[in-house]
Amino acid sequence: MTALADPPDALSQVRTVFGSTADVGLRRLVTGPEALYQLGELVQETRRGSSPIMLLSDTTPKTVYGADLTELVLHQLRQVDEPIHVTIGSPGHETAADPATVADTIDRTAGAGVLVTLGSGTMCDIGKVASARGWFPHVVVQTAASVNGYADDQSVLLLDGVKTTVRSRWPDVLLIDEGTLVCAPPELTRAGLGDLISVYTASADWALAGALGVDRGYRPELVRLLRRAAAAALPLADELPTGSAAVNALAHGLTVGGLVMGVAGQTAPSSGTEHAISHLLDMAAGAAGQPHALHGAQVGISSLVSAAIWEHVRTRFASAAAHARVPPDAPGRDQVLAAFAHVDPTGAMGERCWQGYAAKIGALRADPGAFASLTARWDTWADGVAPRLEFLADALRRAGAPARFSQLTPAVSPAQARWAIASAPLLRSRVGIADLAALAGFWTDADVDAVLTRLTDVEAGI
C-alpha cells in the first residue's frame, strides 16, 4: 500500500517547503479520530474576549458517531458558553453564496467573539466572507472531504449569476474530524475525489497561462506539492468512500490544495478549464431555478473533458504545425453576450463574463511573442505538464464516481453539457487549454465533437 501523509501534516508541509515566505493565515489545523471533541478548547483559545460564540450552519441534517452532528457541536460549544446559533437556508433547498444570503449572514453574525462554521464548502465560503467583514476569529468544522476550499483565504460567490472568486479570509482554525468525514454521505466523498483530480488539469492550465505571459505568478514548486498529495490518494480510490486510510489521504490532498491556493493568492492551481465548465453548469441551473449537481462531481467529469482537450490540442499542434495567436476577430462583446443570452436574457451574466473575457484577450495581446515561443517548444513543454486522461478516468471509475454528465444528480442534458464545454473560454479572465484551442483555431463544433468522441473511449463525457 502507498505510504500516506496524515492530514495534520498538510500545514507543516507547506510551511516546511516555503518557510517564512509562505503567507499562511491558517494558524491551526487539527485533525484525527475524535478531533471534534477538541472543539470547545479550540474555541476558548480563539475567542475574542467575552463576545458571543456564534455557530453558523445550514438546515441539512448531519450525522456522526450515531448522533446529530449539529447537536454534538452545540454541546461542545456549551462547555465554554451558550452559543448563538445562526442558521441560513431552508430545508430541502441548497444554500447559495449569493449577495442576499451573504449580506444576511454578515448582519446576523456581527459582533461575534468567534464564529464556528459547520457545513459544506459553500457554508465555509460564506463564513469566511462574514469573518473577513467583521474581522472576528473563525473556526471551521469540516463536514466532508468534498472540496478543497476549506483551507484557503478565498470564497466563490454568485455575483450577477456568475460564479466569482473573491478574496475573503483564512480560517484561524480548521478542524477535520476523521469520523465525521467517514460518516459523510458517500456522494460527497466521491465528489471530493473529483475535486482532487482537478489539480492535474488546473495546474496544467496554470502552467499554460504562465508560458503565455498572462499569469506571472505561476510557481512550479506549488504544483509539485499539489500533485504529490494527489498521487498519494489516487491509488486508494477503490477504498472510497468509507475506508479510513483512503478518506484521510483524500482529505490531506484537498487540504494541501486549499493551502496552496492560499499561498499562491489565487485559485488557479486547482481551478482551470474544468472549473469553468462546472461553473457554467451551475450558472445555467441557477438561472433556471433548478438545483445543480455536487461541485466536485461536476469538476471530476469536467477534468476528464479538460484532459481530453489537452490531448486534442497536442495532436492538432503536432499534425498542423499550428501557430496560435490572438486573432483580430476574437469574439467581441456582442458574441460573448449572445453565448449567455439563453441563460440570462437580462444580459447581466453576459456582461460580467464579457468583462473577464475582454481582460484575458487584452493580456494575451500584450505579449504576442509568447505564442511563437510556446509553439517552438510545444512538444517538449506540453509533455511535461499535460494531464493523462486514462489515469484520471481510472481513479473516478475505481471510486464509483460519475464519469458522465448524464450520471450526475440531477443529470445534465447533452445540450447543456455541450454548451458549457464549448463556452468555457468565454467565462472569465483566466487562461486555460480551451482558450489555446480557440486561439489556434481548434475549437469549432467539429473539434468539440472530437473531444466528446475521445471521452467515450474511457466511458466518460456526456
C-alpha positions as a LaTeX table, in Angstrom:
\begin{tabular}{lrrr}
\hline
Residue & $x$ (\AA) & $y$ (\AA) & $z$ (\AA) \\
\hline
Met1 & 0.00 & 0.00 & 0.00 \\
Thr2 & 1.19 & 3.52 & $-0.76$ \\
Ala3 & 2.68 & 5.34 & 2.22 \\
Leu4 & 0.39 & 8.15 & 3.26 \\
Ala5 & 0.91 & 11.52 & 4.86 \\
Asp6 & $-1.71$ & 12.17 & 7.53 \\
Pro7 & $-3.89$ & 15.28 & 7.12 \\
Pro8 & $-2.22$ & 17.07 & 10.08 \\
Asp9 & 0.96 & 17.24 & 8.02 \\
Ala10 & $-0.59$ & 19.47 & 5.35 \\
Leu11 & 0.07 & 22.73 & 7.16 \\
Ser12 & 3.56 & 21.76 & 8.28 \\
Gln13 & 4.33 & 20.52 & 4.76 \\
Val14 & 3.57 & 23.90 & 3.24 \\
Arg15 & 5.49 & 25.73 & 5.93 \\
Thr16 & 8.47 & 23.37 & 5.55 \\
Val17 & 8.61 & 23.91 & 1.80 \\
Phe18 & 8.15 & 27.67 & 1.87 \\
Gly19 & 9.25 & 28.67 & 5.36 \\
Ser20 & 8.66 & 32.26 & 6.35 \\
Thr21 & 7.86 & 33.19 & 2.74 \\
Ala22 & 4.54 & 31.31 & 2.98 \\
Asp23 & 1.81 & 33.74 & 3.96 \\
Val24 & $-0.43$ & 31.20 & 5.67 \\
Gly25 & $-3.16$ & 32.73 & 7.79 \\
Leu26 & $-4.49$ & 29.33 & 8.87 \\
Arg27 & $-2.92$ & 29.11 & 12.31 \\
Arg28 & $-4.03$ & 25.66 & 13.41 \\
Leu29 & $-5.04$ & 22.51 & 11.58 \\
Val30 & $-6.50$ & 19.94 & 13.97 \\
Thr31 & $-7.43$ & 16.54 & 12.64 \\
Gly32 & $-7.68$ & 12.88 & 13.54 \\
Pro33 & $-10.03$ & 10.42 & 15.25 \\
Glu34 & $-12.45$ & 12.21 & 17.59 \\
Ala35 & $-10.84$ & 15.58 & 16.85 \\
Leu36 & $-14.34$ & 17.02 & 17.20 \\
Tyr37 & $-14.06$ & 16.71 & 20.98 \\
Gln38 & $-11.30$ & 19.35 & 20.95 \\
Leu39 & $-13.70$ & 21.97 & 19.59 \\
Gly40 & $-14.54$ & 23.57 & 22.95 \\
Glu41 & $-10.88$ & 24.05 & 23.82 \\
Leu42 & $-10.09$ & 25.46 & 20.37 \\
Val43 & $-12.97$ & 27.91 & 20.55 \\
Gln44 & $-11.95$ & 29.04 & 24.02 \\
Glu45 & $-8.40$ & 29.67 & 22.80 \\
Thr46 & $-9.57$ & 31.50 & 19.68 \\
Arg47 & $-12.45$ & 33.56 & 21.06 \\
Arg48 & $-12.02$ & 37.32 & 21.30 \\
Gly49 & $-12.80$ & 38.44 & 24.84 \\
Ser50 & $-16.27$ & 37.68 & 26.12 \\
Ser51 & $-18.06$ & 38.46 & 22.85 \\
Pro52 & $-20.56$ & 35.78 & 21.83 \\
Ile53 & $-19.74$ & 32.41 & 20.35 \\
Met54 & $-21.76$ & 32.01 & 17.17 \\
Leu55 & $-22.40$ & 28.79 & 15.27 \\
Leu56 & $-23.16$ & 29.18 & 11.56 \\
Ser57 & $-24.83$ & 26.23 & 9.85 \\
Asp58 & $-27.45$ & 25.33 & 7.30 \\
Thr59 & $-30.50$ & 23.12 & 7.82 \\
Thr60 & $-29.10$ & 19.97 & 6.21 \\
Pro61 & $-29.13$ & 17.06 & 8.71 \\
Lys62 & $-25.67$ & 15.66 & 9.51 \\
Thr63 & $-24.84$ & 12.54 & 11.49 \\
Val64 & $-21.63$ & 11.35 & 13.16 \\
Tyr65 & $-20.98$ & 8.60 & 15.70 \\
Gly66 & $-24.70$ & 7.79 & 15.50 \\
Ala67 & $-25.67$ & 11.25 & 16.73 \\
Asp68 & $-26.80$ & 14.53 & 15.22 \\
Leu69 & $-23.61$ & 16.42 & 14.33 \\
Thr70 & $-25.06$ & 19.90 & 14.84 \\
Glu71 & $-26.29$ & 19.00 & 18.33 \\
Leu72 & $-22.91$ & 17.45 & 19.13 \\
Val73 & $-21.17$ & 20.67 & 18.07 \\
Leu74 & $-23.58$ & 22.77 & 20.13 \\
His75 & $-22.87$ & 20.54 & 23.13 \\
Gln76 & $-19.12$ & 21.10 & 22.72 \\
Leu77 & $-19.62$ & 24.85 & 22.50 \\
Arg78 & $-21.80$ & 24.92 & 25.60 \\
Gln79 & $-18.83$ & 23.66 & 27.59 \\
Val80 & $-17.45$ & 27.17 & 27.02 \\
Asp81 & $-20.53$ & 29.40 & 26.84 \\
Glu82 & $-24.07$ & 29.36 & 25.48 \\
Pro83 & $-23.67$ & 29.87 & 21.71 \\
Ile84 & $-25.88$ & 31.85 & 19.36 \\
His85 & $-26.97$ & 29.52 & 16.56 \\
Val86 & $-27.30$ & 31.25 & 13.20 \\
Thr87 & $-28.91$ & 29.07 & 10.54 \\
Ile88 & $-29.18$ & 30.04 & 6.91 \\
Gly89 & $-31.04$ & 28.48 & 4.01 \\
Ser90 & $-34.22$ & 26.46 & 4.19 \\
Pro91 & $-34.87$ & 22.72 & 4.46 \\
Gly92 & $-34.73$ & 20.90 & 1.13 \\
His93 & $-33.06$ & 23.80 & $-0.68$ \\
Glu94 & $-29.39$ & 24.18 & $-1.43$ \\
Thr95 & $-27.74$ & 27.16 & 0.24 \\
Ala96 & $-26.25$ & 29.56 & $-2.31$ \\
Ala97 & $-23.50$ & 32.10 & $-1.70$ \\
Asp98 & $-25.49$ & 34.85 & $-3.38$ \\
Pro99 & $-25.40$ & 38.53 & $-2.31$ \\
Ala100 & $-28.62$ & 38.32 & $-0.29$ \\
Thr101 & $-27.50$ & 35.27 & 1.70 \\
Val102 & $-24.03$ & 36.68 & 2.29 \\
Ala103 & $-25.41$ & 40.07 & 3.40 \\
Asp104 & $-27.86$ & 38.37 & 5.76 \\
Thr105 & $-25.07$ & 36.28 & 7.27 \\
Ile106 & $-22.82$ & 39.30 & 7.75 \\
Asp107 & $-25.64$ & 41.14 & 9.51 \\
Arg108 & $-26.57$ & 38.23 & 11.79 \\
Thr109 & $-23.00$ & 37.39 & 12.83 \\
Ala110 & $-21.92$ & 40.96 & 13.58 \\
Gly111 & $-20.12$ & 41.29 & 16.90 \\
Ala112 & $-19.11$ & 37.66 & 17.20 \\
Gly113 & $-16.23$ & 36.83 & 19.52 \\
Val114 & $-15.64$ & 33.75 & 17.39 \\
Leu115 & $-17.61$ & 32.27 & 14.52 \\
Val116 & $-17.79$ & 28.49 & 14.19 \\
Thr117 & $-18.86$ & 27.43 & 10.70 \\
Leu118 & $-20.23$ & 23.92 & 10.29 \\
Gly119 & $-21.06$ & 22.51 & 6.89 \\
Ser120 & $-20.29$ & 22.38 & 3.21 \\
Gly121 & $-17.75$ & 24.24 & 1.11 \\
Thr122 & $-20.40$ & 26.86 & 0.34 \\
Met123 & $-21.06$ & 27.36 & 4.05 \\
Cys124 & $-17.34$ & 27.75 & 4.61 \\
Asp125 & $-17.14$ & 30.33 & 1.80 \\
Ile126 & $-19.96$ & 32.34 & 3.39 \\
Gly127 & $-18.39$ & 32.07 & 6.85 \\
Lys128 & $-15.03$ & 33.28 & 5.52 \\
Val129 & $-16.67$ & 36.35 & 3.98 \\
Ala130 & $-18.54$ & 37.13 & 7.22 \\
Ser131 & $-15.32$ & 36.71 & 9.21 \\
Ala132 & $-13.45$ & 39.00 & 6.82 \\
Arg133 & $-16.14$ & 41.66 & 7.01 \\
Gly134 & $-16.44$ & 41.57 & 10.81 \\
Trp135 & $-12.77$ & 40.70 & 11.32 \\
Phe136 & $-13.50$ & 38.23 & 14.09 \\
Pro137 & $-11.87$ & 34.82 & 14.64 \\
His138 & $-13.18$ & 31.93 & 12.59 \\
Val139 & $-13.16$ & 28.20 & 13.35 \\
Val140 & $-14.27$ & 25.90 & 10.53 \\
Val141 & $-15.56$ & 22.38 & 11.26 \\
Gln142 & $-15.25$ & 20.45 & 8.00 \\
Thr143 & $-18.10$ & 18.02 & 7.46 \\
Ala144 & $-16.92$ & 16.09 & 4.39 \\
Ala145 & $-13.84$ & 15.52 & 2.25 \\
Ser146 & $-15.78$ & 17.07 & $-0.60$ \\
Val147 & $-13.91$ & 20.20 & $-1.76$ \\
Asn148 & $-10.55$ & 21.89 & $-1.30$ \\
Gly149 & $-11.88$ & 25.32 & $-0.35$ \\
Tyr150 & $-11.89$ & 24.86 & 3.43 \\
Ala151 & $-8.21$ & 25.69 & 3.85 \\
Asp152 & $-7.73$ & 28.90 & 1.85 \\
Asp153 & $-8.49$ & 32.61 & 2.08 \\
Gln154 & $-10.84$ & 32.84 & $-0.90$ \\
Ser155 & $-14.55$ & 32.36 & $-1.45$ \\
Val156 & $-16.62$ & 31.56 & $-4.52$ \\
Leu157 & $-19.72$ & 33.78 & $-4.63$ \\
Leu158 & $-22.61$ & 34.02 & $-7.04$ \\
Leu159 & $-22.50$ & 37.58 & $-8.45$ \\
Asp160 & $-24.94$ & 38.51 & $-11.24$ \\
Gly161 & $-25.48$ & 34.78 & $-11.59$ \\
Val162 & $-21.76$ & 34.21 & $-12.29$ \\
Lys163 & $-19.53$ & 32.08 & $-10.05$ \\
Thr164 & $-16.86$ & 34.57 & $-8.99$ \\
Thr165 & $-13.81$ & 34.04 & $-6.77$ \\
Val166 & $-13.18$ & 36.83 & $-4.25$ \\
Arg167 & $-10.57$ & 37.29 & $-1.54$ \\
Ser168 & $-12.07$ & 36.69 & 1.91 \\
Arg169 & $-10.06$ & 35.45 & 4.91 \\
Trp170 & $-8.23$ & 32.34 & 6.10 \\
Pro171 & $-9.95$ & 30.40 & 8.88 \\
Asp172 & $-7.98$ & 30.75 & 12.10 \\
Val173 & $-8.60$ & 27.08 & 12.85 \\
Leu174 & $-9.64$ & 24.20 & 10.60 \\
Leu175 & $-10.92$ & 21.13 & 12.44 \\
Ile176 & $-11.14$ & 17.88 & 10.46 \\
Asp177 & $-12.64$ & 15.01 & 12.41 \\
Glu178 & $-11.90$ & 11.63 & 10.85 \\
Gly179 & $-15.15$ & 10.06 & 11.99 \\
Thr180 & $-17.17$ & 12.94 & 10.58 \\
Leu181 & $-15.56$ & 12.51 & 7.16 \\
Val182 & $-16.04$ & 8.74 & 7.12 \\
Cys183 & $-19.70$ & 9.19 & 8.11 \\
Ala184 & $-20.34$ & 11.80 & 5.40 \\
Pro185 & $-22.71$ & 10.88 & 2.58 \\
Pro186 & $-20.79$ & 8.71 & 0.08 \\
Glu187 & $-21.63$ & 11.01 & $-2.83$ \\
Leu188 & $-19.85$ & 13.88 & $-1.06$ \\
Thr189 & $-16.66$ & 11.87 & $-0.60$ \\
Arg190 & $-16.70$ & 10.73 & $-4.22$ \\
Ala191 & $-17.21$ & 14.37 & $-5.20$ \\
Gly192 & $-14.11$ & 15.20 & $-3.20$ \\
Leu193 & $-12.11$ & 12.84 & $-5.39$ \\
Gly194 & $-13.45$ & 14.72 & $-8.42$ \\
Asp195 & $-12.26$ & 17.99 & $-6.92$ \\
Leu196 & $-8.88$ & 16.46 & $-6.11$ \\
Ile197 & $-8.11$ & 15.21 & $-9.63$ \\
Ser198 & $-8.65$ & 18.73 & $-10.94$ \\
Val199 & $-5.16$ & 19.60 & $-9.66$ \\
Tyr200 & $-3.78$ & 17.77 & $-12.70$ \\
Thr201 & $-5.78$ & 19.68 & $-15.29$ \\
Ala202 & $-5.87$ & 23.03 & $-13.47$ \\
Ser203 & $-2.14$ & 23.08 & $-12.81$ \\
Ala204 & $-1.52$ & 22.34 & $-16.49$ \\
Asp205 & $-3.74$ & 25.31 & $-17.38$ \\
Trp206 & $-1.84$ & 27.42 & $-14.83$ \\
Ala207 & 1.45 & 26.46 & $-16.48$ \\
Leu208 & $-0.06$ & 27.40 & $-19.85$ \\
Ala209 & $-1.08$ & 30.83 & $-18.56$ \\
Gly210 & 2.44 & 31.31 & $-17.27$ \\
Ala211 & 4.00 & 30.27 & $-20.57$ \\
Leu212 & 1.77 & 32.73 & $-22.42$ \\
Gly213 & 2.80 & 35.56 & $-20.12$ \\
Val214 & $-0.71$ & 36.04 & $-18.73$ \\
Asp215 & $-0.05$ & 34.73 & $-15.21$ \\
Arg216 & 3.39 & 35.66 & $-13.93$ \\
Gly217 & 2.57 & 34.15 & $-10.55$ \\
Tyr218 & 2.96 & 30.56 & $-11.78$ \\
Arg219 & 5.05 & 28.56 & $-9.29$ \\
Pro220 & 6.09 & 25.03 & $-10.31$ \\
Glu221 & 7.07 & 24.14 & $-6.74$ \\
Leu222 & 3.44 & 24.60 & $-5.69$ \\
Val223 & 2.33 & 22.30 & $-8.50$ \\
Arg224 & 4.78 & 19.63 & $-7.36$ \\
Leu225 & 3.39 & 19.84 & $-3.83$ \\
Leu226 & $-0.18$ & 19.55 & $-5.13$ \\
Arg227 & 0.48 & 16.59 & $-7.38$ \\
Arg228 & 2.43 & 14.71 & $-4.72$ \\
Ala229 & $-0.52$ & 14.94 & $-2.34$ \\
Ala230 & $-2.95$ & 13.83 & $-5.04$ \\
Ala231 & $-0.68$ & 10.98 & $-6.12$ \\
Ala232 & $-0.79$ & 9.57 & $-2.57$ \\
Ala233 & $-4.59$ & 9.47 & $-2.59$ \\
Leu234 & $-5.44$ & 8.17 & $-6.07$ \\
Pro235 & $-4.06$ & 4.62 & $-5.56$ \\
Leu236 & $-6.61$ & 4.20 & $-2.77$ \\
Ala237 & $-9.59$ & 5.35 & $-4.84$ \\
Asp238 & $-11.19$ & 1.90 & $-4.79$ \\
Glu239 & $-11.36$ & 2.09 & $-0.95$ \\
Leu240 & $-13.55$ & 5.19 & $-1.08$ \\
Pro241 & $-15.95$ & 6.35 & 0.24 \\
Thr242 & $-15.64$ & 4.69 & 3.66 \\
Gly243 & $-12.08$ & 3.38 & 4.01 \\
Ser244 & $-10.33$ & 5.41 & 6.71 \\
Ala245 & $-6.92$ & 5.43 & 5.03 \\
Ala246 & $-8.42$ & 6.47 & 1.69 \\
Val247 & $-10.59$ & 9.20 & 3.22 \\
Asn248 & $-7.63$ & 10.53 & 5.21 \\
Ala249 & $-5.46$ & 10.62 & 2.09 \\
Leu250 & $-8.23$ & 12.38 & 0.17 \\
Ala251 & $-8.69$ & 14.93 & 2.97 \\
His252 & $-4.95$ & 15.52 & 3.06 \\
Gly253 & $-4.82$ & 16.14 & $-0.70$ \\
Leu254 & $-7.76$ & 18.54 & $-0.56$ \\
Thr255 & $-6.28$ & 20.42 & 2.40 \\
Val256 & $-2.94$ & 20.80 & 0.63 \\
Gly257 & $-4.91$ & 22.10 & $-2.37$ \\
Gly258 & $-6.59$ & 24.77 & $-0.28$ \\
Leu259 & $-3.34$ & 25.82 & 1.37 \\
Val260 & $-1.57$ & 26.03 & $-1.99$ \\
Met261 & $-4.32$ & 28.25 & $-3.40$ \\
Gly262 & $-3.93$ & 30.50 & $-0.39$ \\
Val263 & $-0.16$ & 30.70 & $-0.70$ \\
Ala264 & $-0.49$ & 31.38 & $-4.44$ \\
Gly265 & $-3.02$ & 34.12 & $-3.75$ \\
Gln266 & $-5.43$ & 32.70 & $-6.33$ \\
Thr267 & $-7.40$ & 29.56 & $-7.13$ \\
Ala268 & $-5.58$ & 28.88 & $-10.41$ \\
Pro269 & $-3.51$ & 25.94 & $-9.03$ \\
Ser270 & $-6.72$ & 23.94 & $-8.61$ \\
Ser271 & $-9.20$ & 25.74 & $-10.86$ \\
Gly272 & $-8.82$ & 25.70 & $-14.61$ \\
Thr273 & $-10.95$ & 24.78 & $-17.62$ \\
Glu274 & $-12.65$ & 22.02 & $-15.62$ \\
His275 & $-13.93$ & 24.52 & $-13.06$ \\
Ala276 & $-15.06$ & 26.89 & $-15.78$ \\
Ile277 & $-17.23$ & 24.11 & $-17.23$ \\
Ser278 & $-18.64$ & 23.26 & $-13.80$ \\
His279 & $-19.33$ & 26.93 & $-13.01$ \\
Leu280 & $-21.22$ & 27.31 & $-16.29$ \\
Leu281 & $-23.39$ & 24.31 & $-15.43$ \\
Asp282 & $-24.11$ & 25.83 & $-12.01$ \\
Met283 & $-24.98$ & 29.18 & $-13.56$ \\
Ala284 & $-27.35$ & 27.64 & $-16.09$ \\
Ala285 & $-29.10$ & 25.59 & $-13.40$ \\
Gly286 & $-29.38$ & 28.58 & $-11.07$ \\
Ala287 & $-30.77$ & 30.84 & $-13.78$ \\
Ala288 & $-33.45$ & 28.23 & $-14.47$ \\
Gly289 & $-34.28$ & 27.93 & $-10.78$ \\
Gln290 & $-33.07$ & 24.34 & $-10.76$ \\
Pro291 & $-30.62$ & 22.59 & $-8.40$ \\
His292 & $-27.22$ & 21.63 & $-9.72$ \\
Ala293 & $-25.11$ & 18.58 & $-9.06$ \\
Leu294 & $-22.37$ & 18.45 & $-6.43$ \\
His295 & $-19.46$ & 20.72 & $-7.23$ \\
Gly296 & $-16.77$ & 18.05 & $-7.02$ \\
Ala297 & $-18.78$ & 15.54 & $-9.03$ \\
Gln298 & $-19.14$ & 18.05 & $-11.87$ \\
Val299 & $-15.49$ & 19.04 & $-11.60$ \\
Gly300 & $-14.36$ & 15.42 & $-11.78$ \\
Ile301 & $-16.17$ & 14.83 & $-15.06$ \\
Ser302 & $-15.06$ & 18.22 & $-16.35$ \\
Ser303 & $-11.47$ & 17.31 & $-15.51$ \\
Leu304 & $-11.78$ & 14.39 & $-17.92$ \\
Val305 & $-13.11$ & 16.83 & $-20.52$ \\
Ser306 & $-10.16$ & 19.15 & $-19.91$ \\
Ala307 & $-7.69$ & 16.27 & $-20.17$ \\
Ala308 & $-9.29$ & 15.26 & $-23.47$ \\
Ile309 & $-8.96$ & 18.85 & $-24.74$ \\
Trp310 & $-5.27$ & 18.76 & $-23.84$ \\
Glu311 & $-4.91$ & 15.56 & $-25.88$ \\
His312 & $-6.79$ & 17.10 & $-28.78$ \\
Val313 & $-4.73$ & 20.28 & $-28.85$ \\
Arg314 & $-1.47$ & 18.34 & $-28.62$ \\
Thr315 & $-2.49$ & 16.18 & $-31.57$ \\
Arg316 & $-3.59$ & 19.14 & $-33.66$ \\
Phe317 & $-0.42$ & 21.08 & $-32.93$ \\
Ala318 & 1.68 & 18.11 & $-33.98$ \\
Ser319 & $-0.25$ & 17.49 & $-37.20$ \\
Ala320 & $-0.89$ & 21.06 & $-38.31$ \\
Ala321 & 2.22 & 22.92 & $-37.14$ \\
Ala322 & $-0.15$ & 25.37 & $-35.52$ \\
His323 & 0.72 & 28.95 & $-34.84$ \\
Ala324 & $-1.50$ & 30.17 & $-32.06$ \\
Arg325 & $-2.19$ & 33.86 & $-31.98$ \\
Val326 & $-4.78$ & 36.28 & $-30.69$ \\
Pro327 & $-6.85$ & 36.81 & $-33.84$ \\
Pro328 & $-8.05$ & 40.29 & $-34.66$ \\
Asp329 & $-11.55$ & 38.87 & $-34.90$ \\
Ala330 & $-11.59$ & 37.31 & $-31.41$ \\
Pro331 & $-15.16$ & 37.21 & $-30.13$ \\
Gly332 & $-16.39$ & 40.67 & $-29.24$ \\
Arg333 & $-18.85$ & 41.83 & $-26.64$ \\
Asp334 & $-21.95$ & 41.00 & $-28.72$ \\
Gln335 & $-20.76$ & 37.45 & $-29.34$ \\
Val336 & $-19.99$ & 36.84 & $-25.70$ \\
Leu337 & $-23.35$ & 38.26 & $-24.62$ \\
Ala338 & $-25.07$ & 36.06 & $-27.19$ \\
Ala339 & $-23.45$ & 32.94 & $-25.72$ \\
Phe340 & $-25.17$ & 33.61 & $-22.39$ \\
Ala341 & $-28.44$ & 35.15 & $-23.59$ \\
His342 & $-30.42$ & 31.92 & $-23.36$ \\
Val343 & $-29.30$ & 31.51 & $-19.74$ \\
Asp344 & $-29.88$ & 35.11 & $-18.64$ \\
Pro345 & $-31.93$ & 37.25 & $-21.07$ \\
Thr346 & $-31.27$ & 40.35 & $-18.90$ \\
Gly347 & $-27.65$ & 40.37 & $-20.09$ \\
Ala348 & $-26.18$ & 40.85 & $-16.59$ \\
Met349 & $-24.47$ & 37.46 & $-16.64$ \\
Gly350 & $-23.10$ & 38.02 & $-20.12$ \\
Glu351 & $-21.77$ & 41.46 & $-19.17$ \\
Arg352 & $-19.85$ & 40.07 & $-16.21$ \\
Cys353 & $-18.42$ & 37.28 & $-18.37$ \\
Trp354 & $-17.50$ & 39.80 & $-21.06$ \\
Gln355 & $-15.51$ & 41.84 & $-18.55$ \\
Gly356 & $-13.40$ & 38.80 & $-17.70$ \\
Tyr357 & $-13.03$ & 37.67 & $-21.30$ \\
Ala358 & $-12.03$ & 41.13 & $-22.52$ \\
Ala359 & $-9.36$ & 41.36 & $-19.81$ \\
Lys360 & $-7.99$ & 37.99 & $-20.89$ \\
Ile361 & $-7.78$ & 38.93 & $-24.56$ \\
Gly362 & $-6.12$ & 42.21 & $-23.64$ \\
Ala363 & $-3.50$ & 40.40 & $-21.56$ \\
Leu364 & $-2.79$ & 37.93 & $-24.37$ \\
Arg365 & $-2.37$ & 40.71 & $-26.91$ \\
Ala366 & 0.08 & 42.47 & $-24.61$ \\
Asp367 & 2.69 & 39.73 & $-25.19$ \\
Pro368 & 2.23 & 38.37 & $-28.75$ \\
Gly369 & 5.72 & 36.88 & $-28.81$ \\
Ala370 & 4.75 & 34.40 & $-26.13$ \\
Phe371 & 2.66 & 32.45 & $-28.66$ \\
Ala372 & 5.61 & 32.00 & $-31.03$ \\
Ser373 & 7.86 & 30.98 & $-28.15$ \\
Leu374 & 5.40 & 28.38 & $-26.88$ \\
Thr375 & 4.78 & 26.98 & $-30.35$ \\
Ala376 & 8.50 & 26.50 & $-30.93$ \\
Arg377 & 8.89 & 24.33 & $-27.83$ \\
Trp378 & 5.37 & 22.94 & $-27.68$ \\
Asp379 & 6.01 & 19.18 & $-27.80$ \\
Thr380 & 8.60 & 19.06 & $-25.03$ \\
Trp381 & 6.84 & 21.64 & $-22.90$ \\
Ala382 & 3.38 & 20.05 & $-23.17$ \\
Asp383 & 4.74 & 16.60 & $-22.40$ \\
Gly384 & 5.92 & 17.88 & $-19.04$ \\
Val385 & 2.64 & 19.44 & $-17.90$ \\
Ala386 & $-0.27$ & 17.79 & $-19.72$ \\
Pro387 & $-2.67$ & 15.61 & $-17.67$ \\
Arg388 & $-3.26$ & 11.96 & $-18.62$ \\
Leu389 & $-6.89$ & 11.18 & $-19.41$ \\
Glu390 & $-6.83$ & 7.42 & $-18.71$ \\
Phe391 & $-5.14$ & 7.94 & $-15.35$ \\
Leu392 & $-7.81$ & 10.35 & $-14.14$ \\
Ala393 & $-10.72$ & 8.37 & $-15.57$ \\
Asp394 & $-9.45$ & 5.22 & $-13.85$ \\
Ala395 & $-9.42$ & 6.92 & $-10.45$ \\
Leu396 & $-13.04$ & 8.06 & $-10.77$ \\
Arg397 & $-14.11$ & 4.66 & $-12.02$ \\
Arg398 & $-12.47$ & 2.77 & $-9.13$ \\
Ala399 & $-14.16$ & 5.04 & $-6.59$ \\
Gly400 & $-17.57$ & 4.57 & $-8.20$ \\
Ala401 & $-17.75$ & 8.29 & $-9.02$ \\
Pro402 & $-19.68$ & 9.53 & $-12.07$ \\
Ala403 & $-17.71$ & 9.97 & $-15.27$ \\
Arg404 & $-20.59$ & 11.19 & $-17.48$ \\
Phe405 & $-22.73$ & 14.29 & $-17.06$ \\
Ser406 & $-25.81$ & 12.12 & $-17.50$ \\
Gln407 & $-24.81$ & 10.18 & $-14.35$ \\
Leu408 & $-24.98$ & 13.26 & $-12.14$ \\
Thr409 & $-27.82$ & 14.02 & $-9.74$ \\
Pro410 & $-29.58$ & 15.88 & $-11.18$ \\
Ala411 & $-28.45$ & 14.78 & $-14.61$ \\
Val412 & $-27.12$ & 17.36 & $-17.06$ \\
Ser413 & $-28.66$ & 17.22 & $-20.53$ \\
Pro414 & $-26.37$ & 16.65 & $-23.53$ \\
Ala415 & $-27.24$ & 20.10 & $-24.89$ \\
Gln416 & $-26.40$ & 21.85 & $-21.60$ \\
Ala417 & $-23.15$ & 19.92 & $-21.20$ \\
Arg418 & $-22.05$ & 20.69 & $-24.74$ \\
Trp419 & $-22.87$ & 24.38 & $-24.28$ \\
Ala420 & $-20.77$ & 24.54 & $-21.09$ \\
Ile421 & $-17.83$ & 22.79 & $-22.74$ \\
Ala422 & $-17.94$ & 24.95 & $-25.87$ \\
Ser423 & $-18.37$ & 28.18 & $-23.88$ \\
Ala424 & $-15.58$ & 27.55 & $-21.36$ \\
Pro425 & $-13.20$ & 30.12 & $-22.92$ \\
Leu426 & $-15.81$ & 32.88 & $-22.58$ \\
Leu427 & $-16.45$ & 32.71 & $-18.83$ \\
Arg428 & $-13.62$ & 34.54 & $-17.13$ \\
Ser429 & $-10.21$ & 36.20 & $-17.33$ \\
Arg430 & $-8.23$ & 33.04 & $-16.59$ \\
Val431 & $-6.47$ & 31.31 & $-19.50$ \\
Gly432 & $-6.95$ & 27.56 & $-19.95$ \\
Ile433 & $-6.49$ & 24.87 & $-22.56$ \\
Ala434 & $-9.84$ & 25.65 & $-24.22$ \\
Asp435 & $-8.56$ & 29.20 & $-24.80$ \\
Leu436 & $-5.48$ & 27.88 & $-26.58$ \\
Ala437 & $-7.69$ & 25.60 & $-28.67$ \\
Ala438 & $-9.84$ & 28.58 & $-29.66$ \\
Leu439 & $-6.85$ & 30.83 & $-30.42$ \\
Ala440 & $-5.23$ & 28.13 & $-32.55$ \\
Gly441 & $-8.45$ & 27.55 & $-34.49$ \\
Phe442 & $-9.08$ & 24.17 & $-32.86$ \\
Trp443 & $-12.40$ & 24.92 & $-31.12$ \\
Thr444 & $-15.00$ & 24.51 & $-33.83$ \\
Asp445 & $-18.06$ & 22.30 & $-33.48$ \\
Ala446 & $-16.05$ & 19.53 & $-35.12$ \\
Asp447 & $-13.31$ & 19.90 & $-32.50$ \\
Val448 & $-15.82$ & 19.71 & $-29.66$ \\
Asp449 & $-17.24$ & 16.57 & $-31.32$ \\
Ala450 & $-13.74$ & 15.07 & $-31.46$ \\
Val451 & $-13.19$ & 15.70 & $-27.76$ \\
Leu452 & $-16.53$ & 14.13 & $-26.85$ \\
Thr453 & $-15.79$ & 11.13 & $-29.06$ \\
Arg454 & $-12.42$ & 10.63 & $-27.35$ \\
Leu455 & $-14.15$ & 10.64 & $-23.97$ \\
Thr456 & $-16.33$ & 7.72 & $-24.98$ \\
Asp457 & $-13.12$ & 5.63 & $-25.18$ \\
Val458 & $-12.82$ & 5.93 & $-21.40$ \\
Glu459 & $-16.58$ & 5.63 & $-20.80$ \\
Ala460 & $-16.86$ & 9.29 & $-19.94$ \\
Gly461 & $-18.29$ & 12.56 & $-21.25$ \\
Ile462 & $-21.91$ & 13.39 & $-21.99$ \\
\hline
\end{tabular}
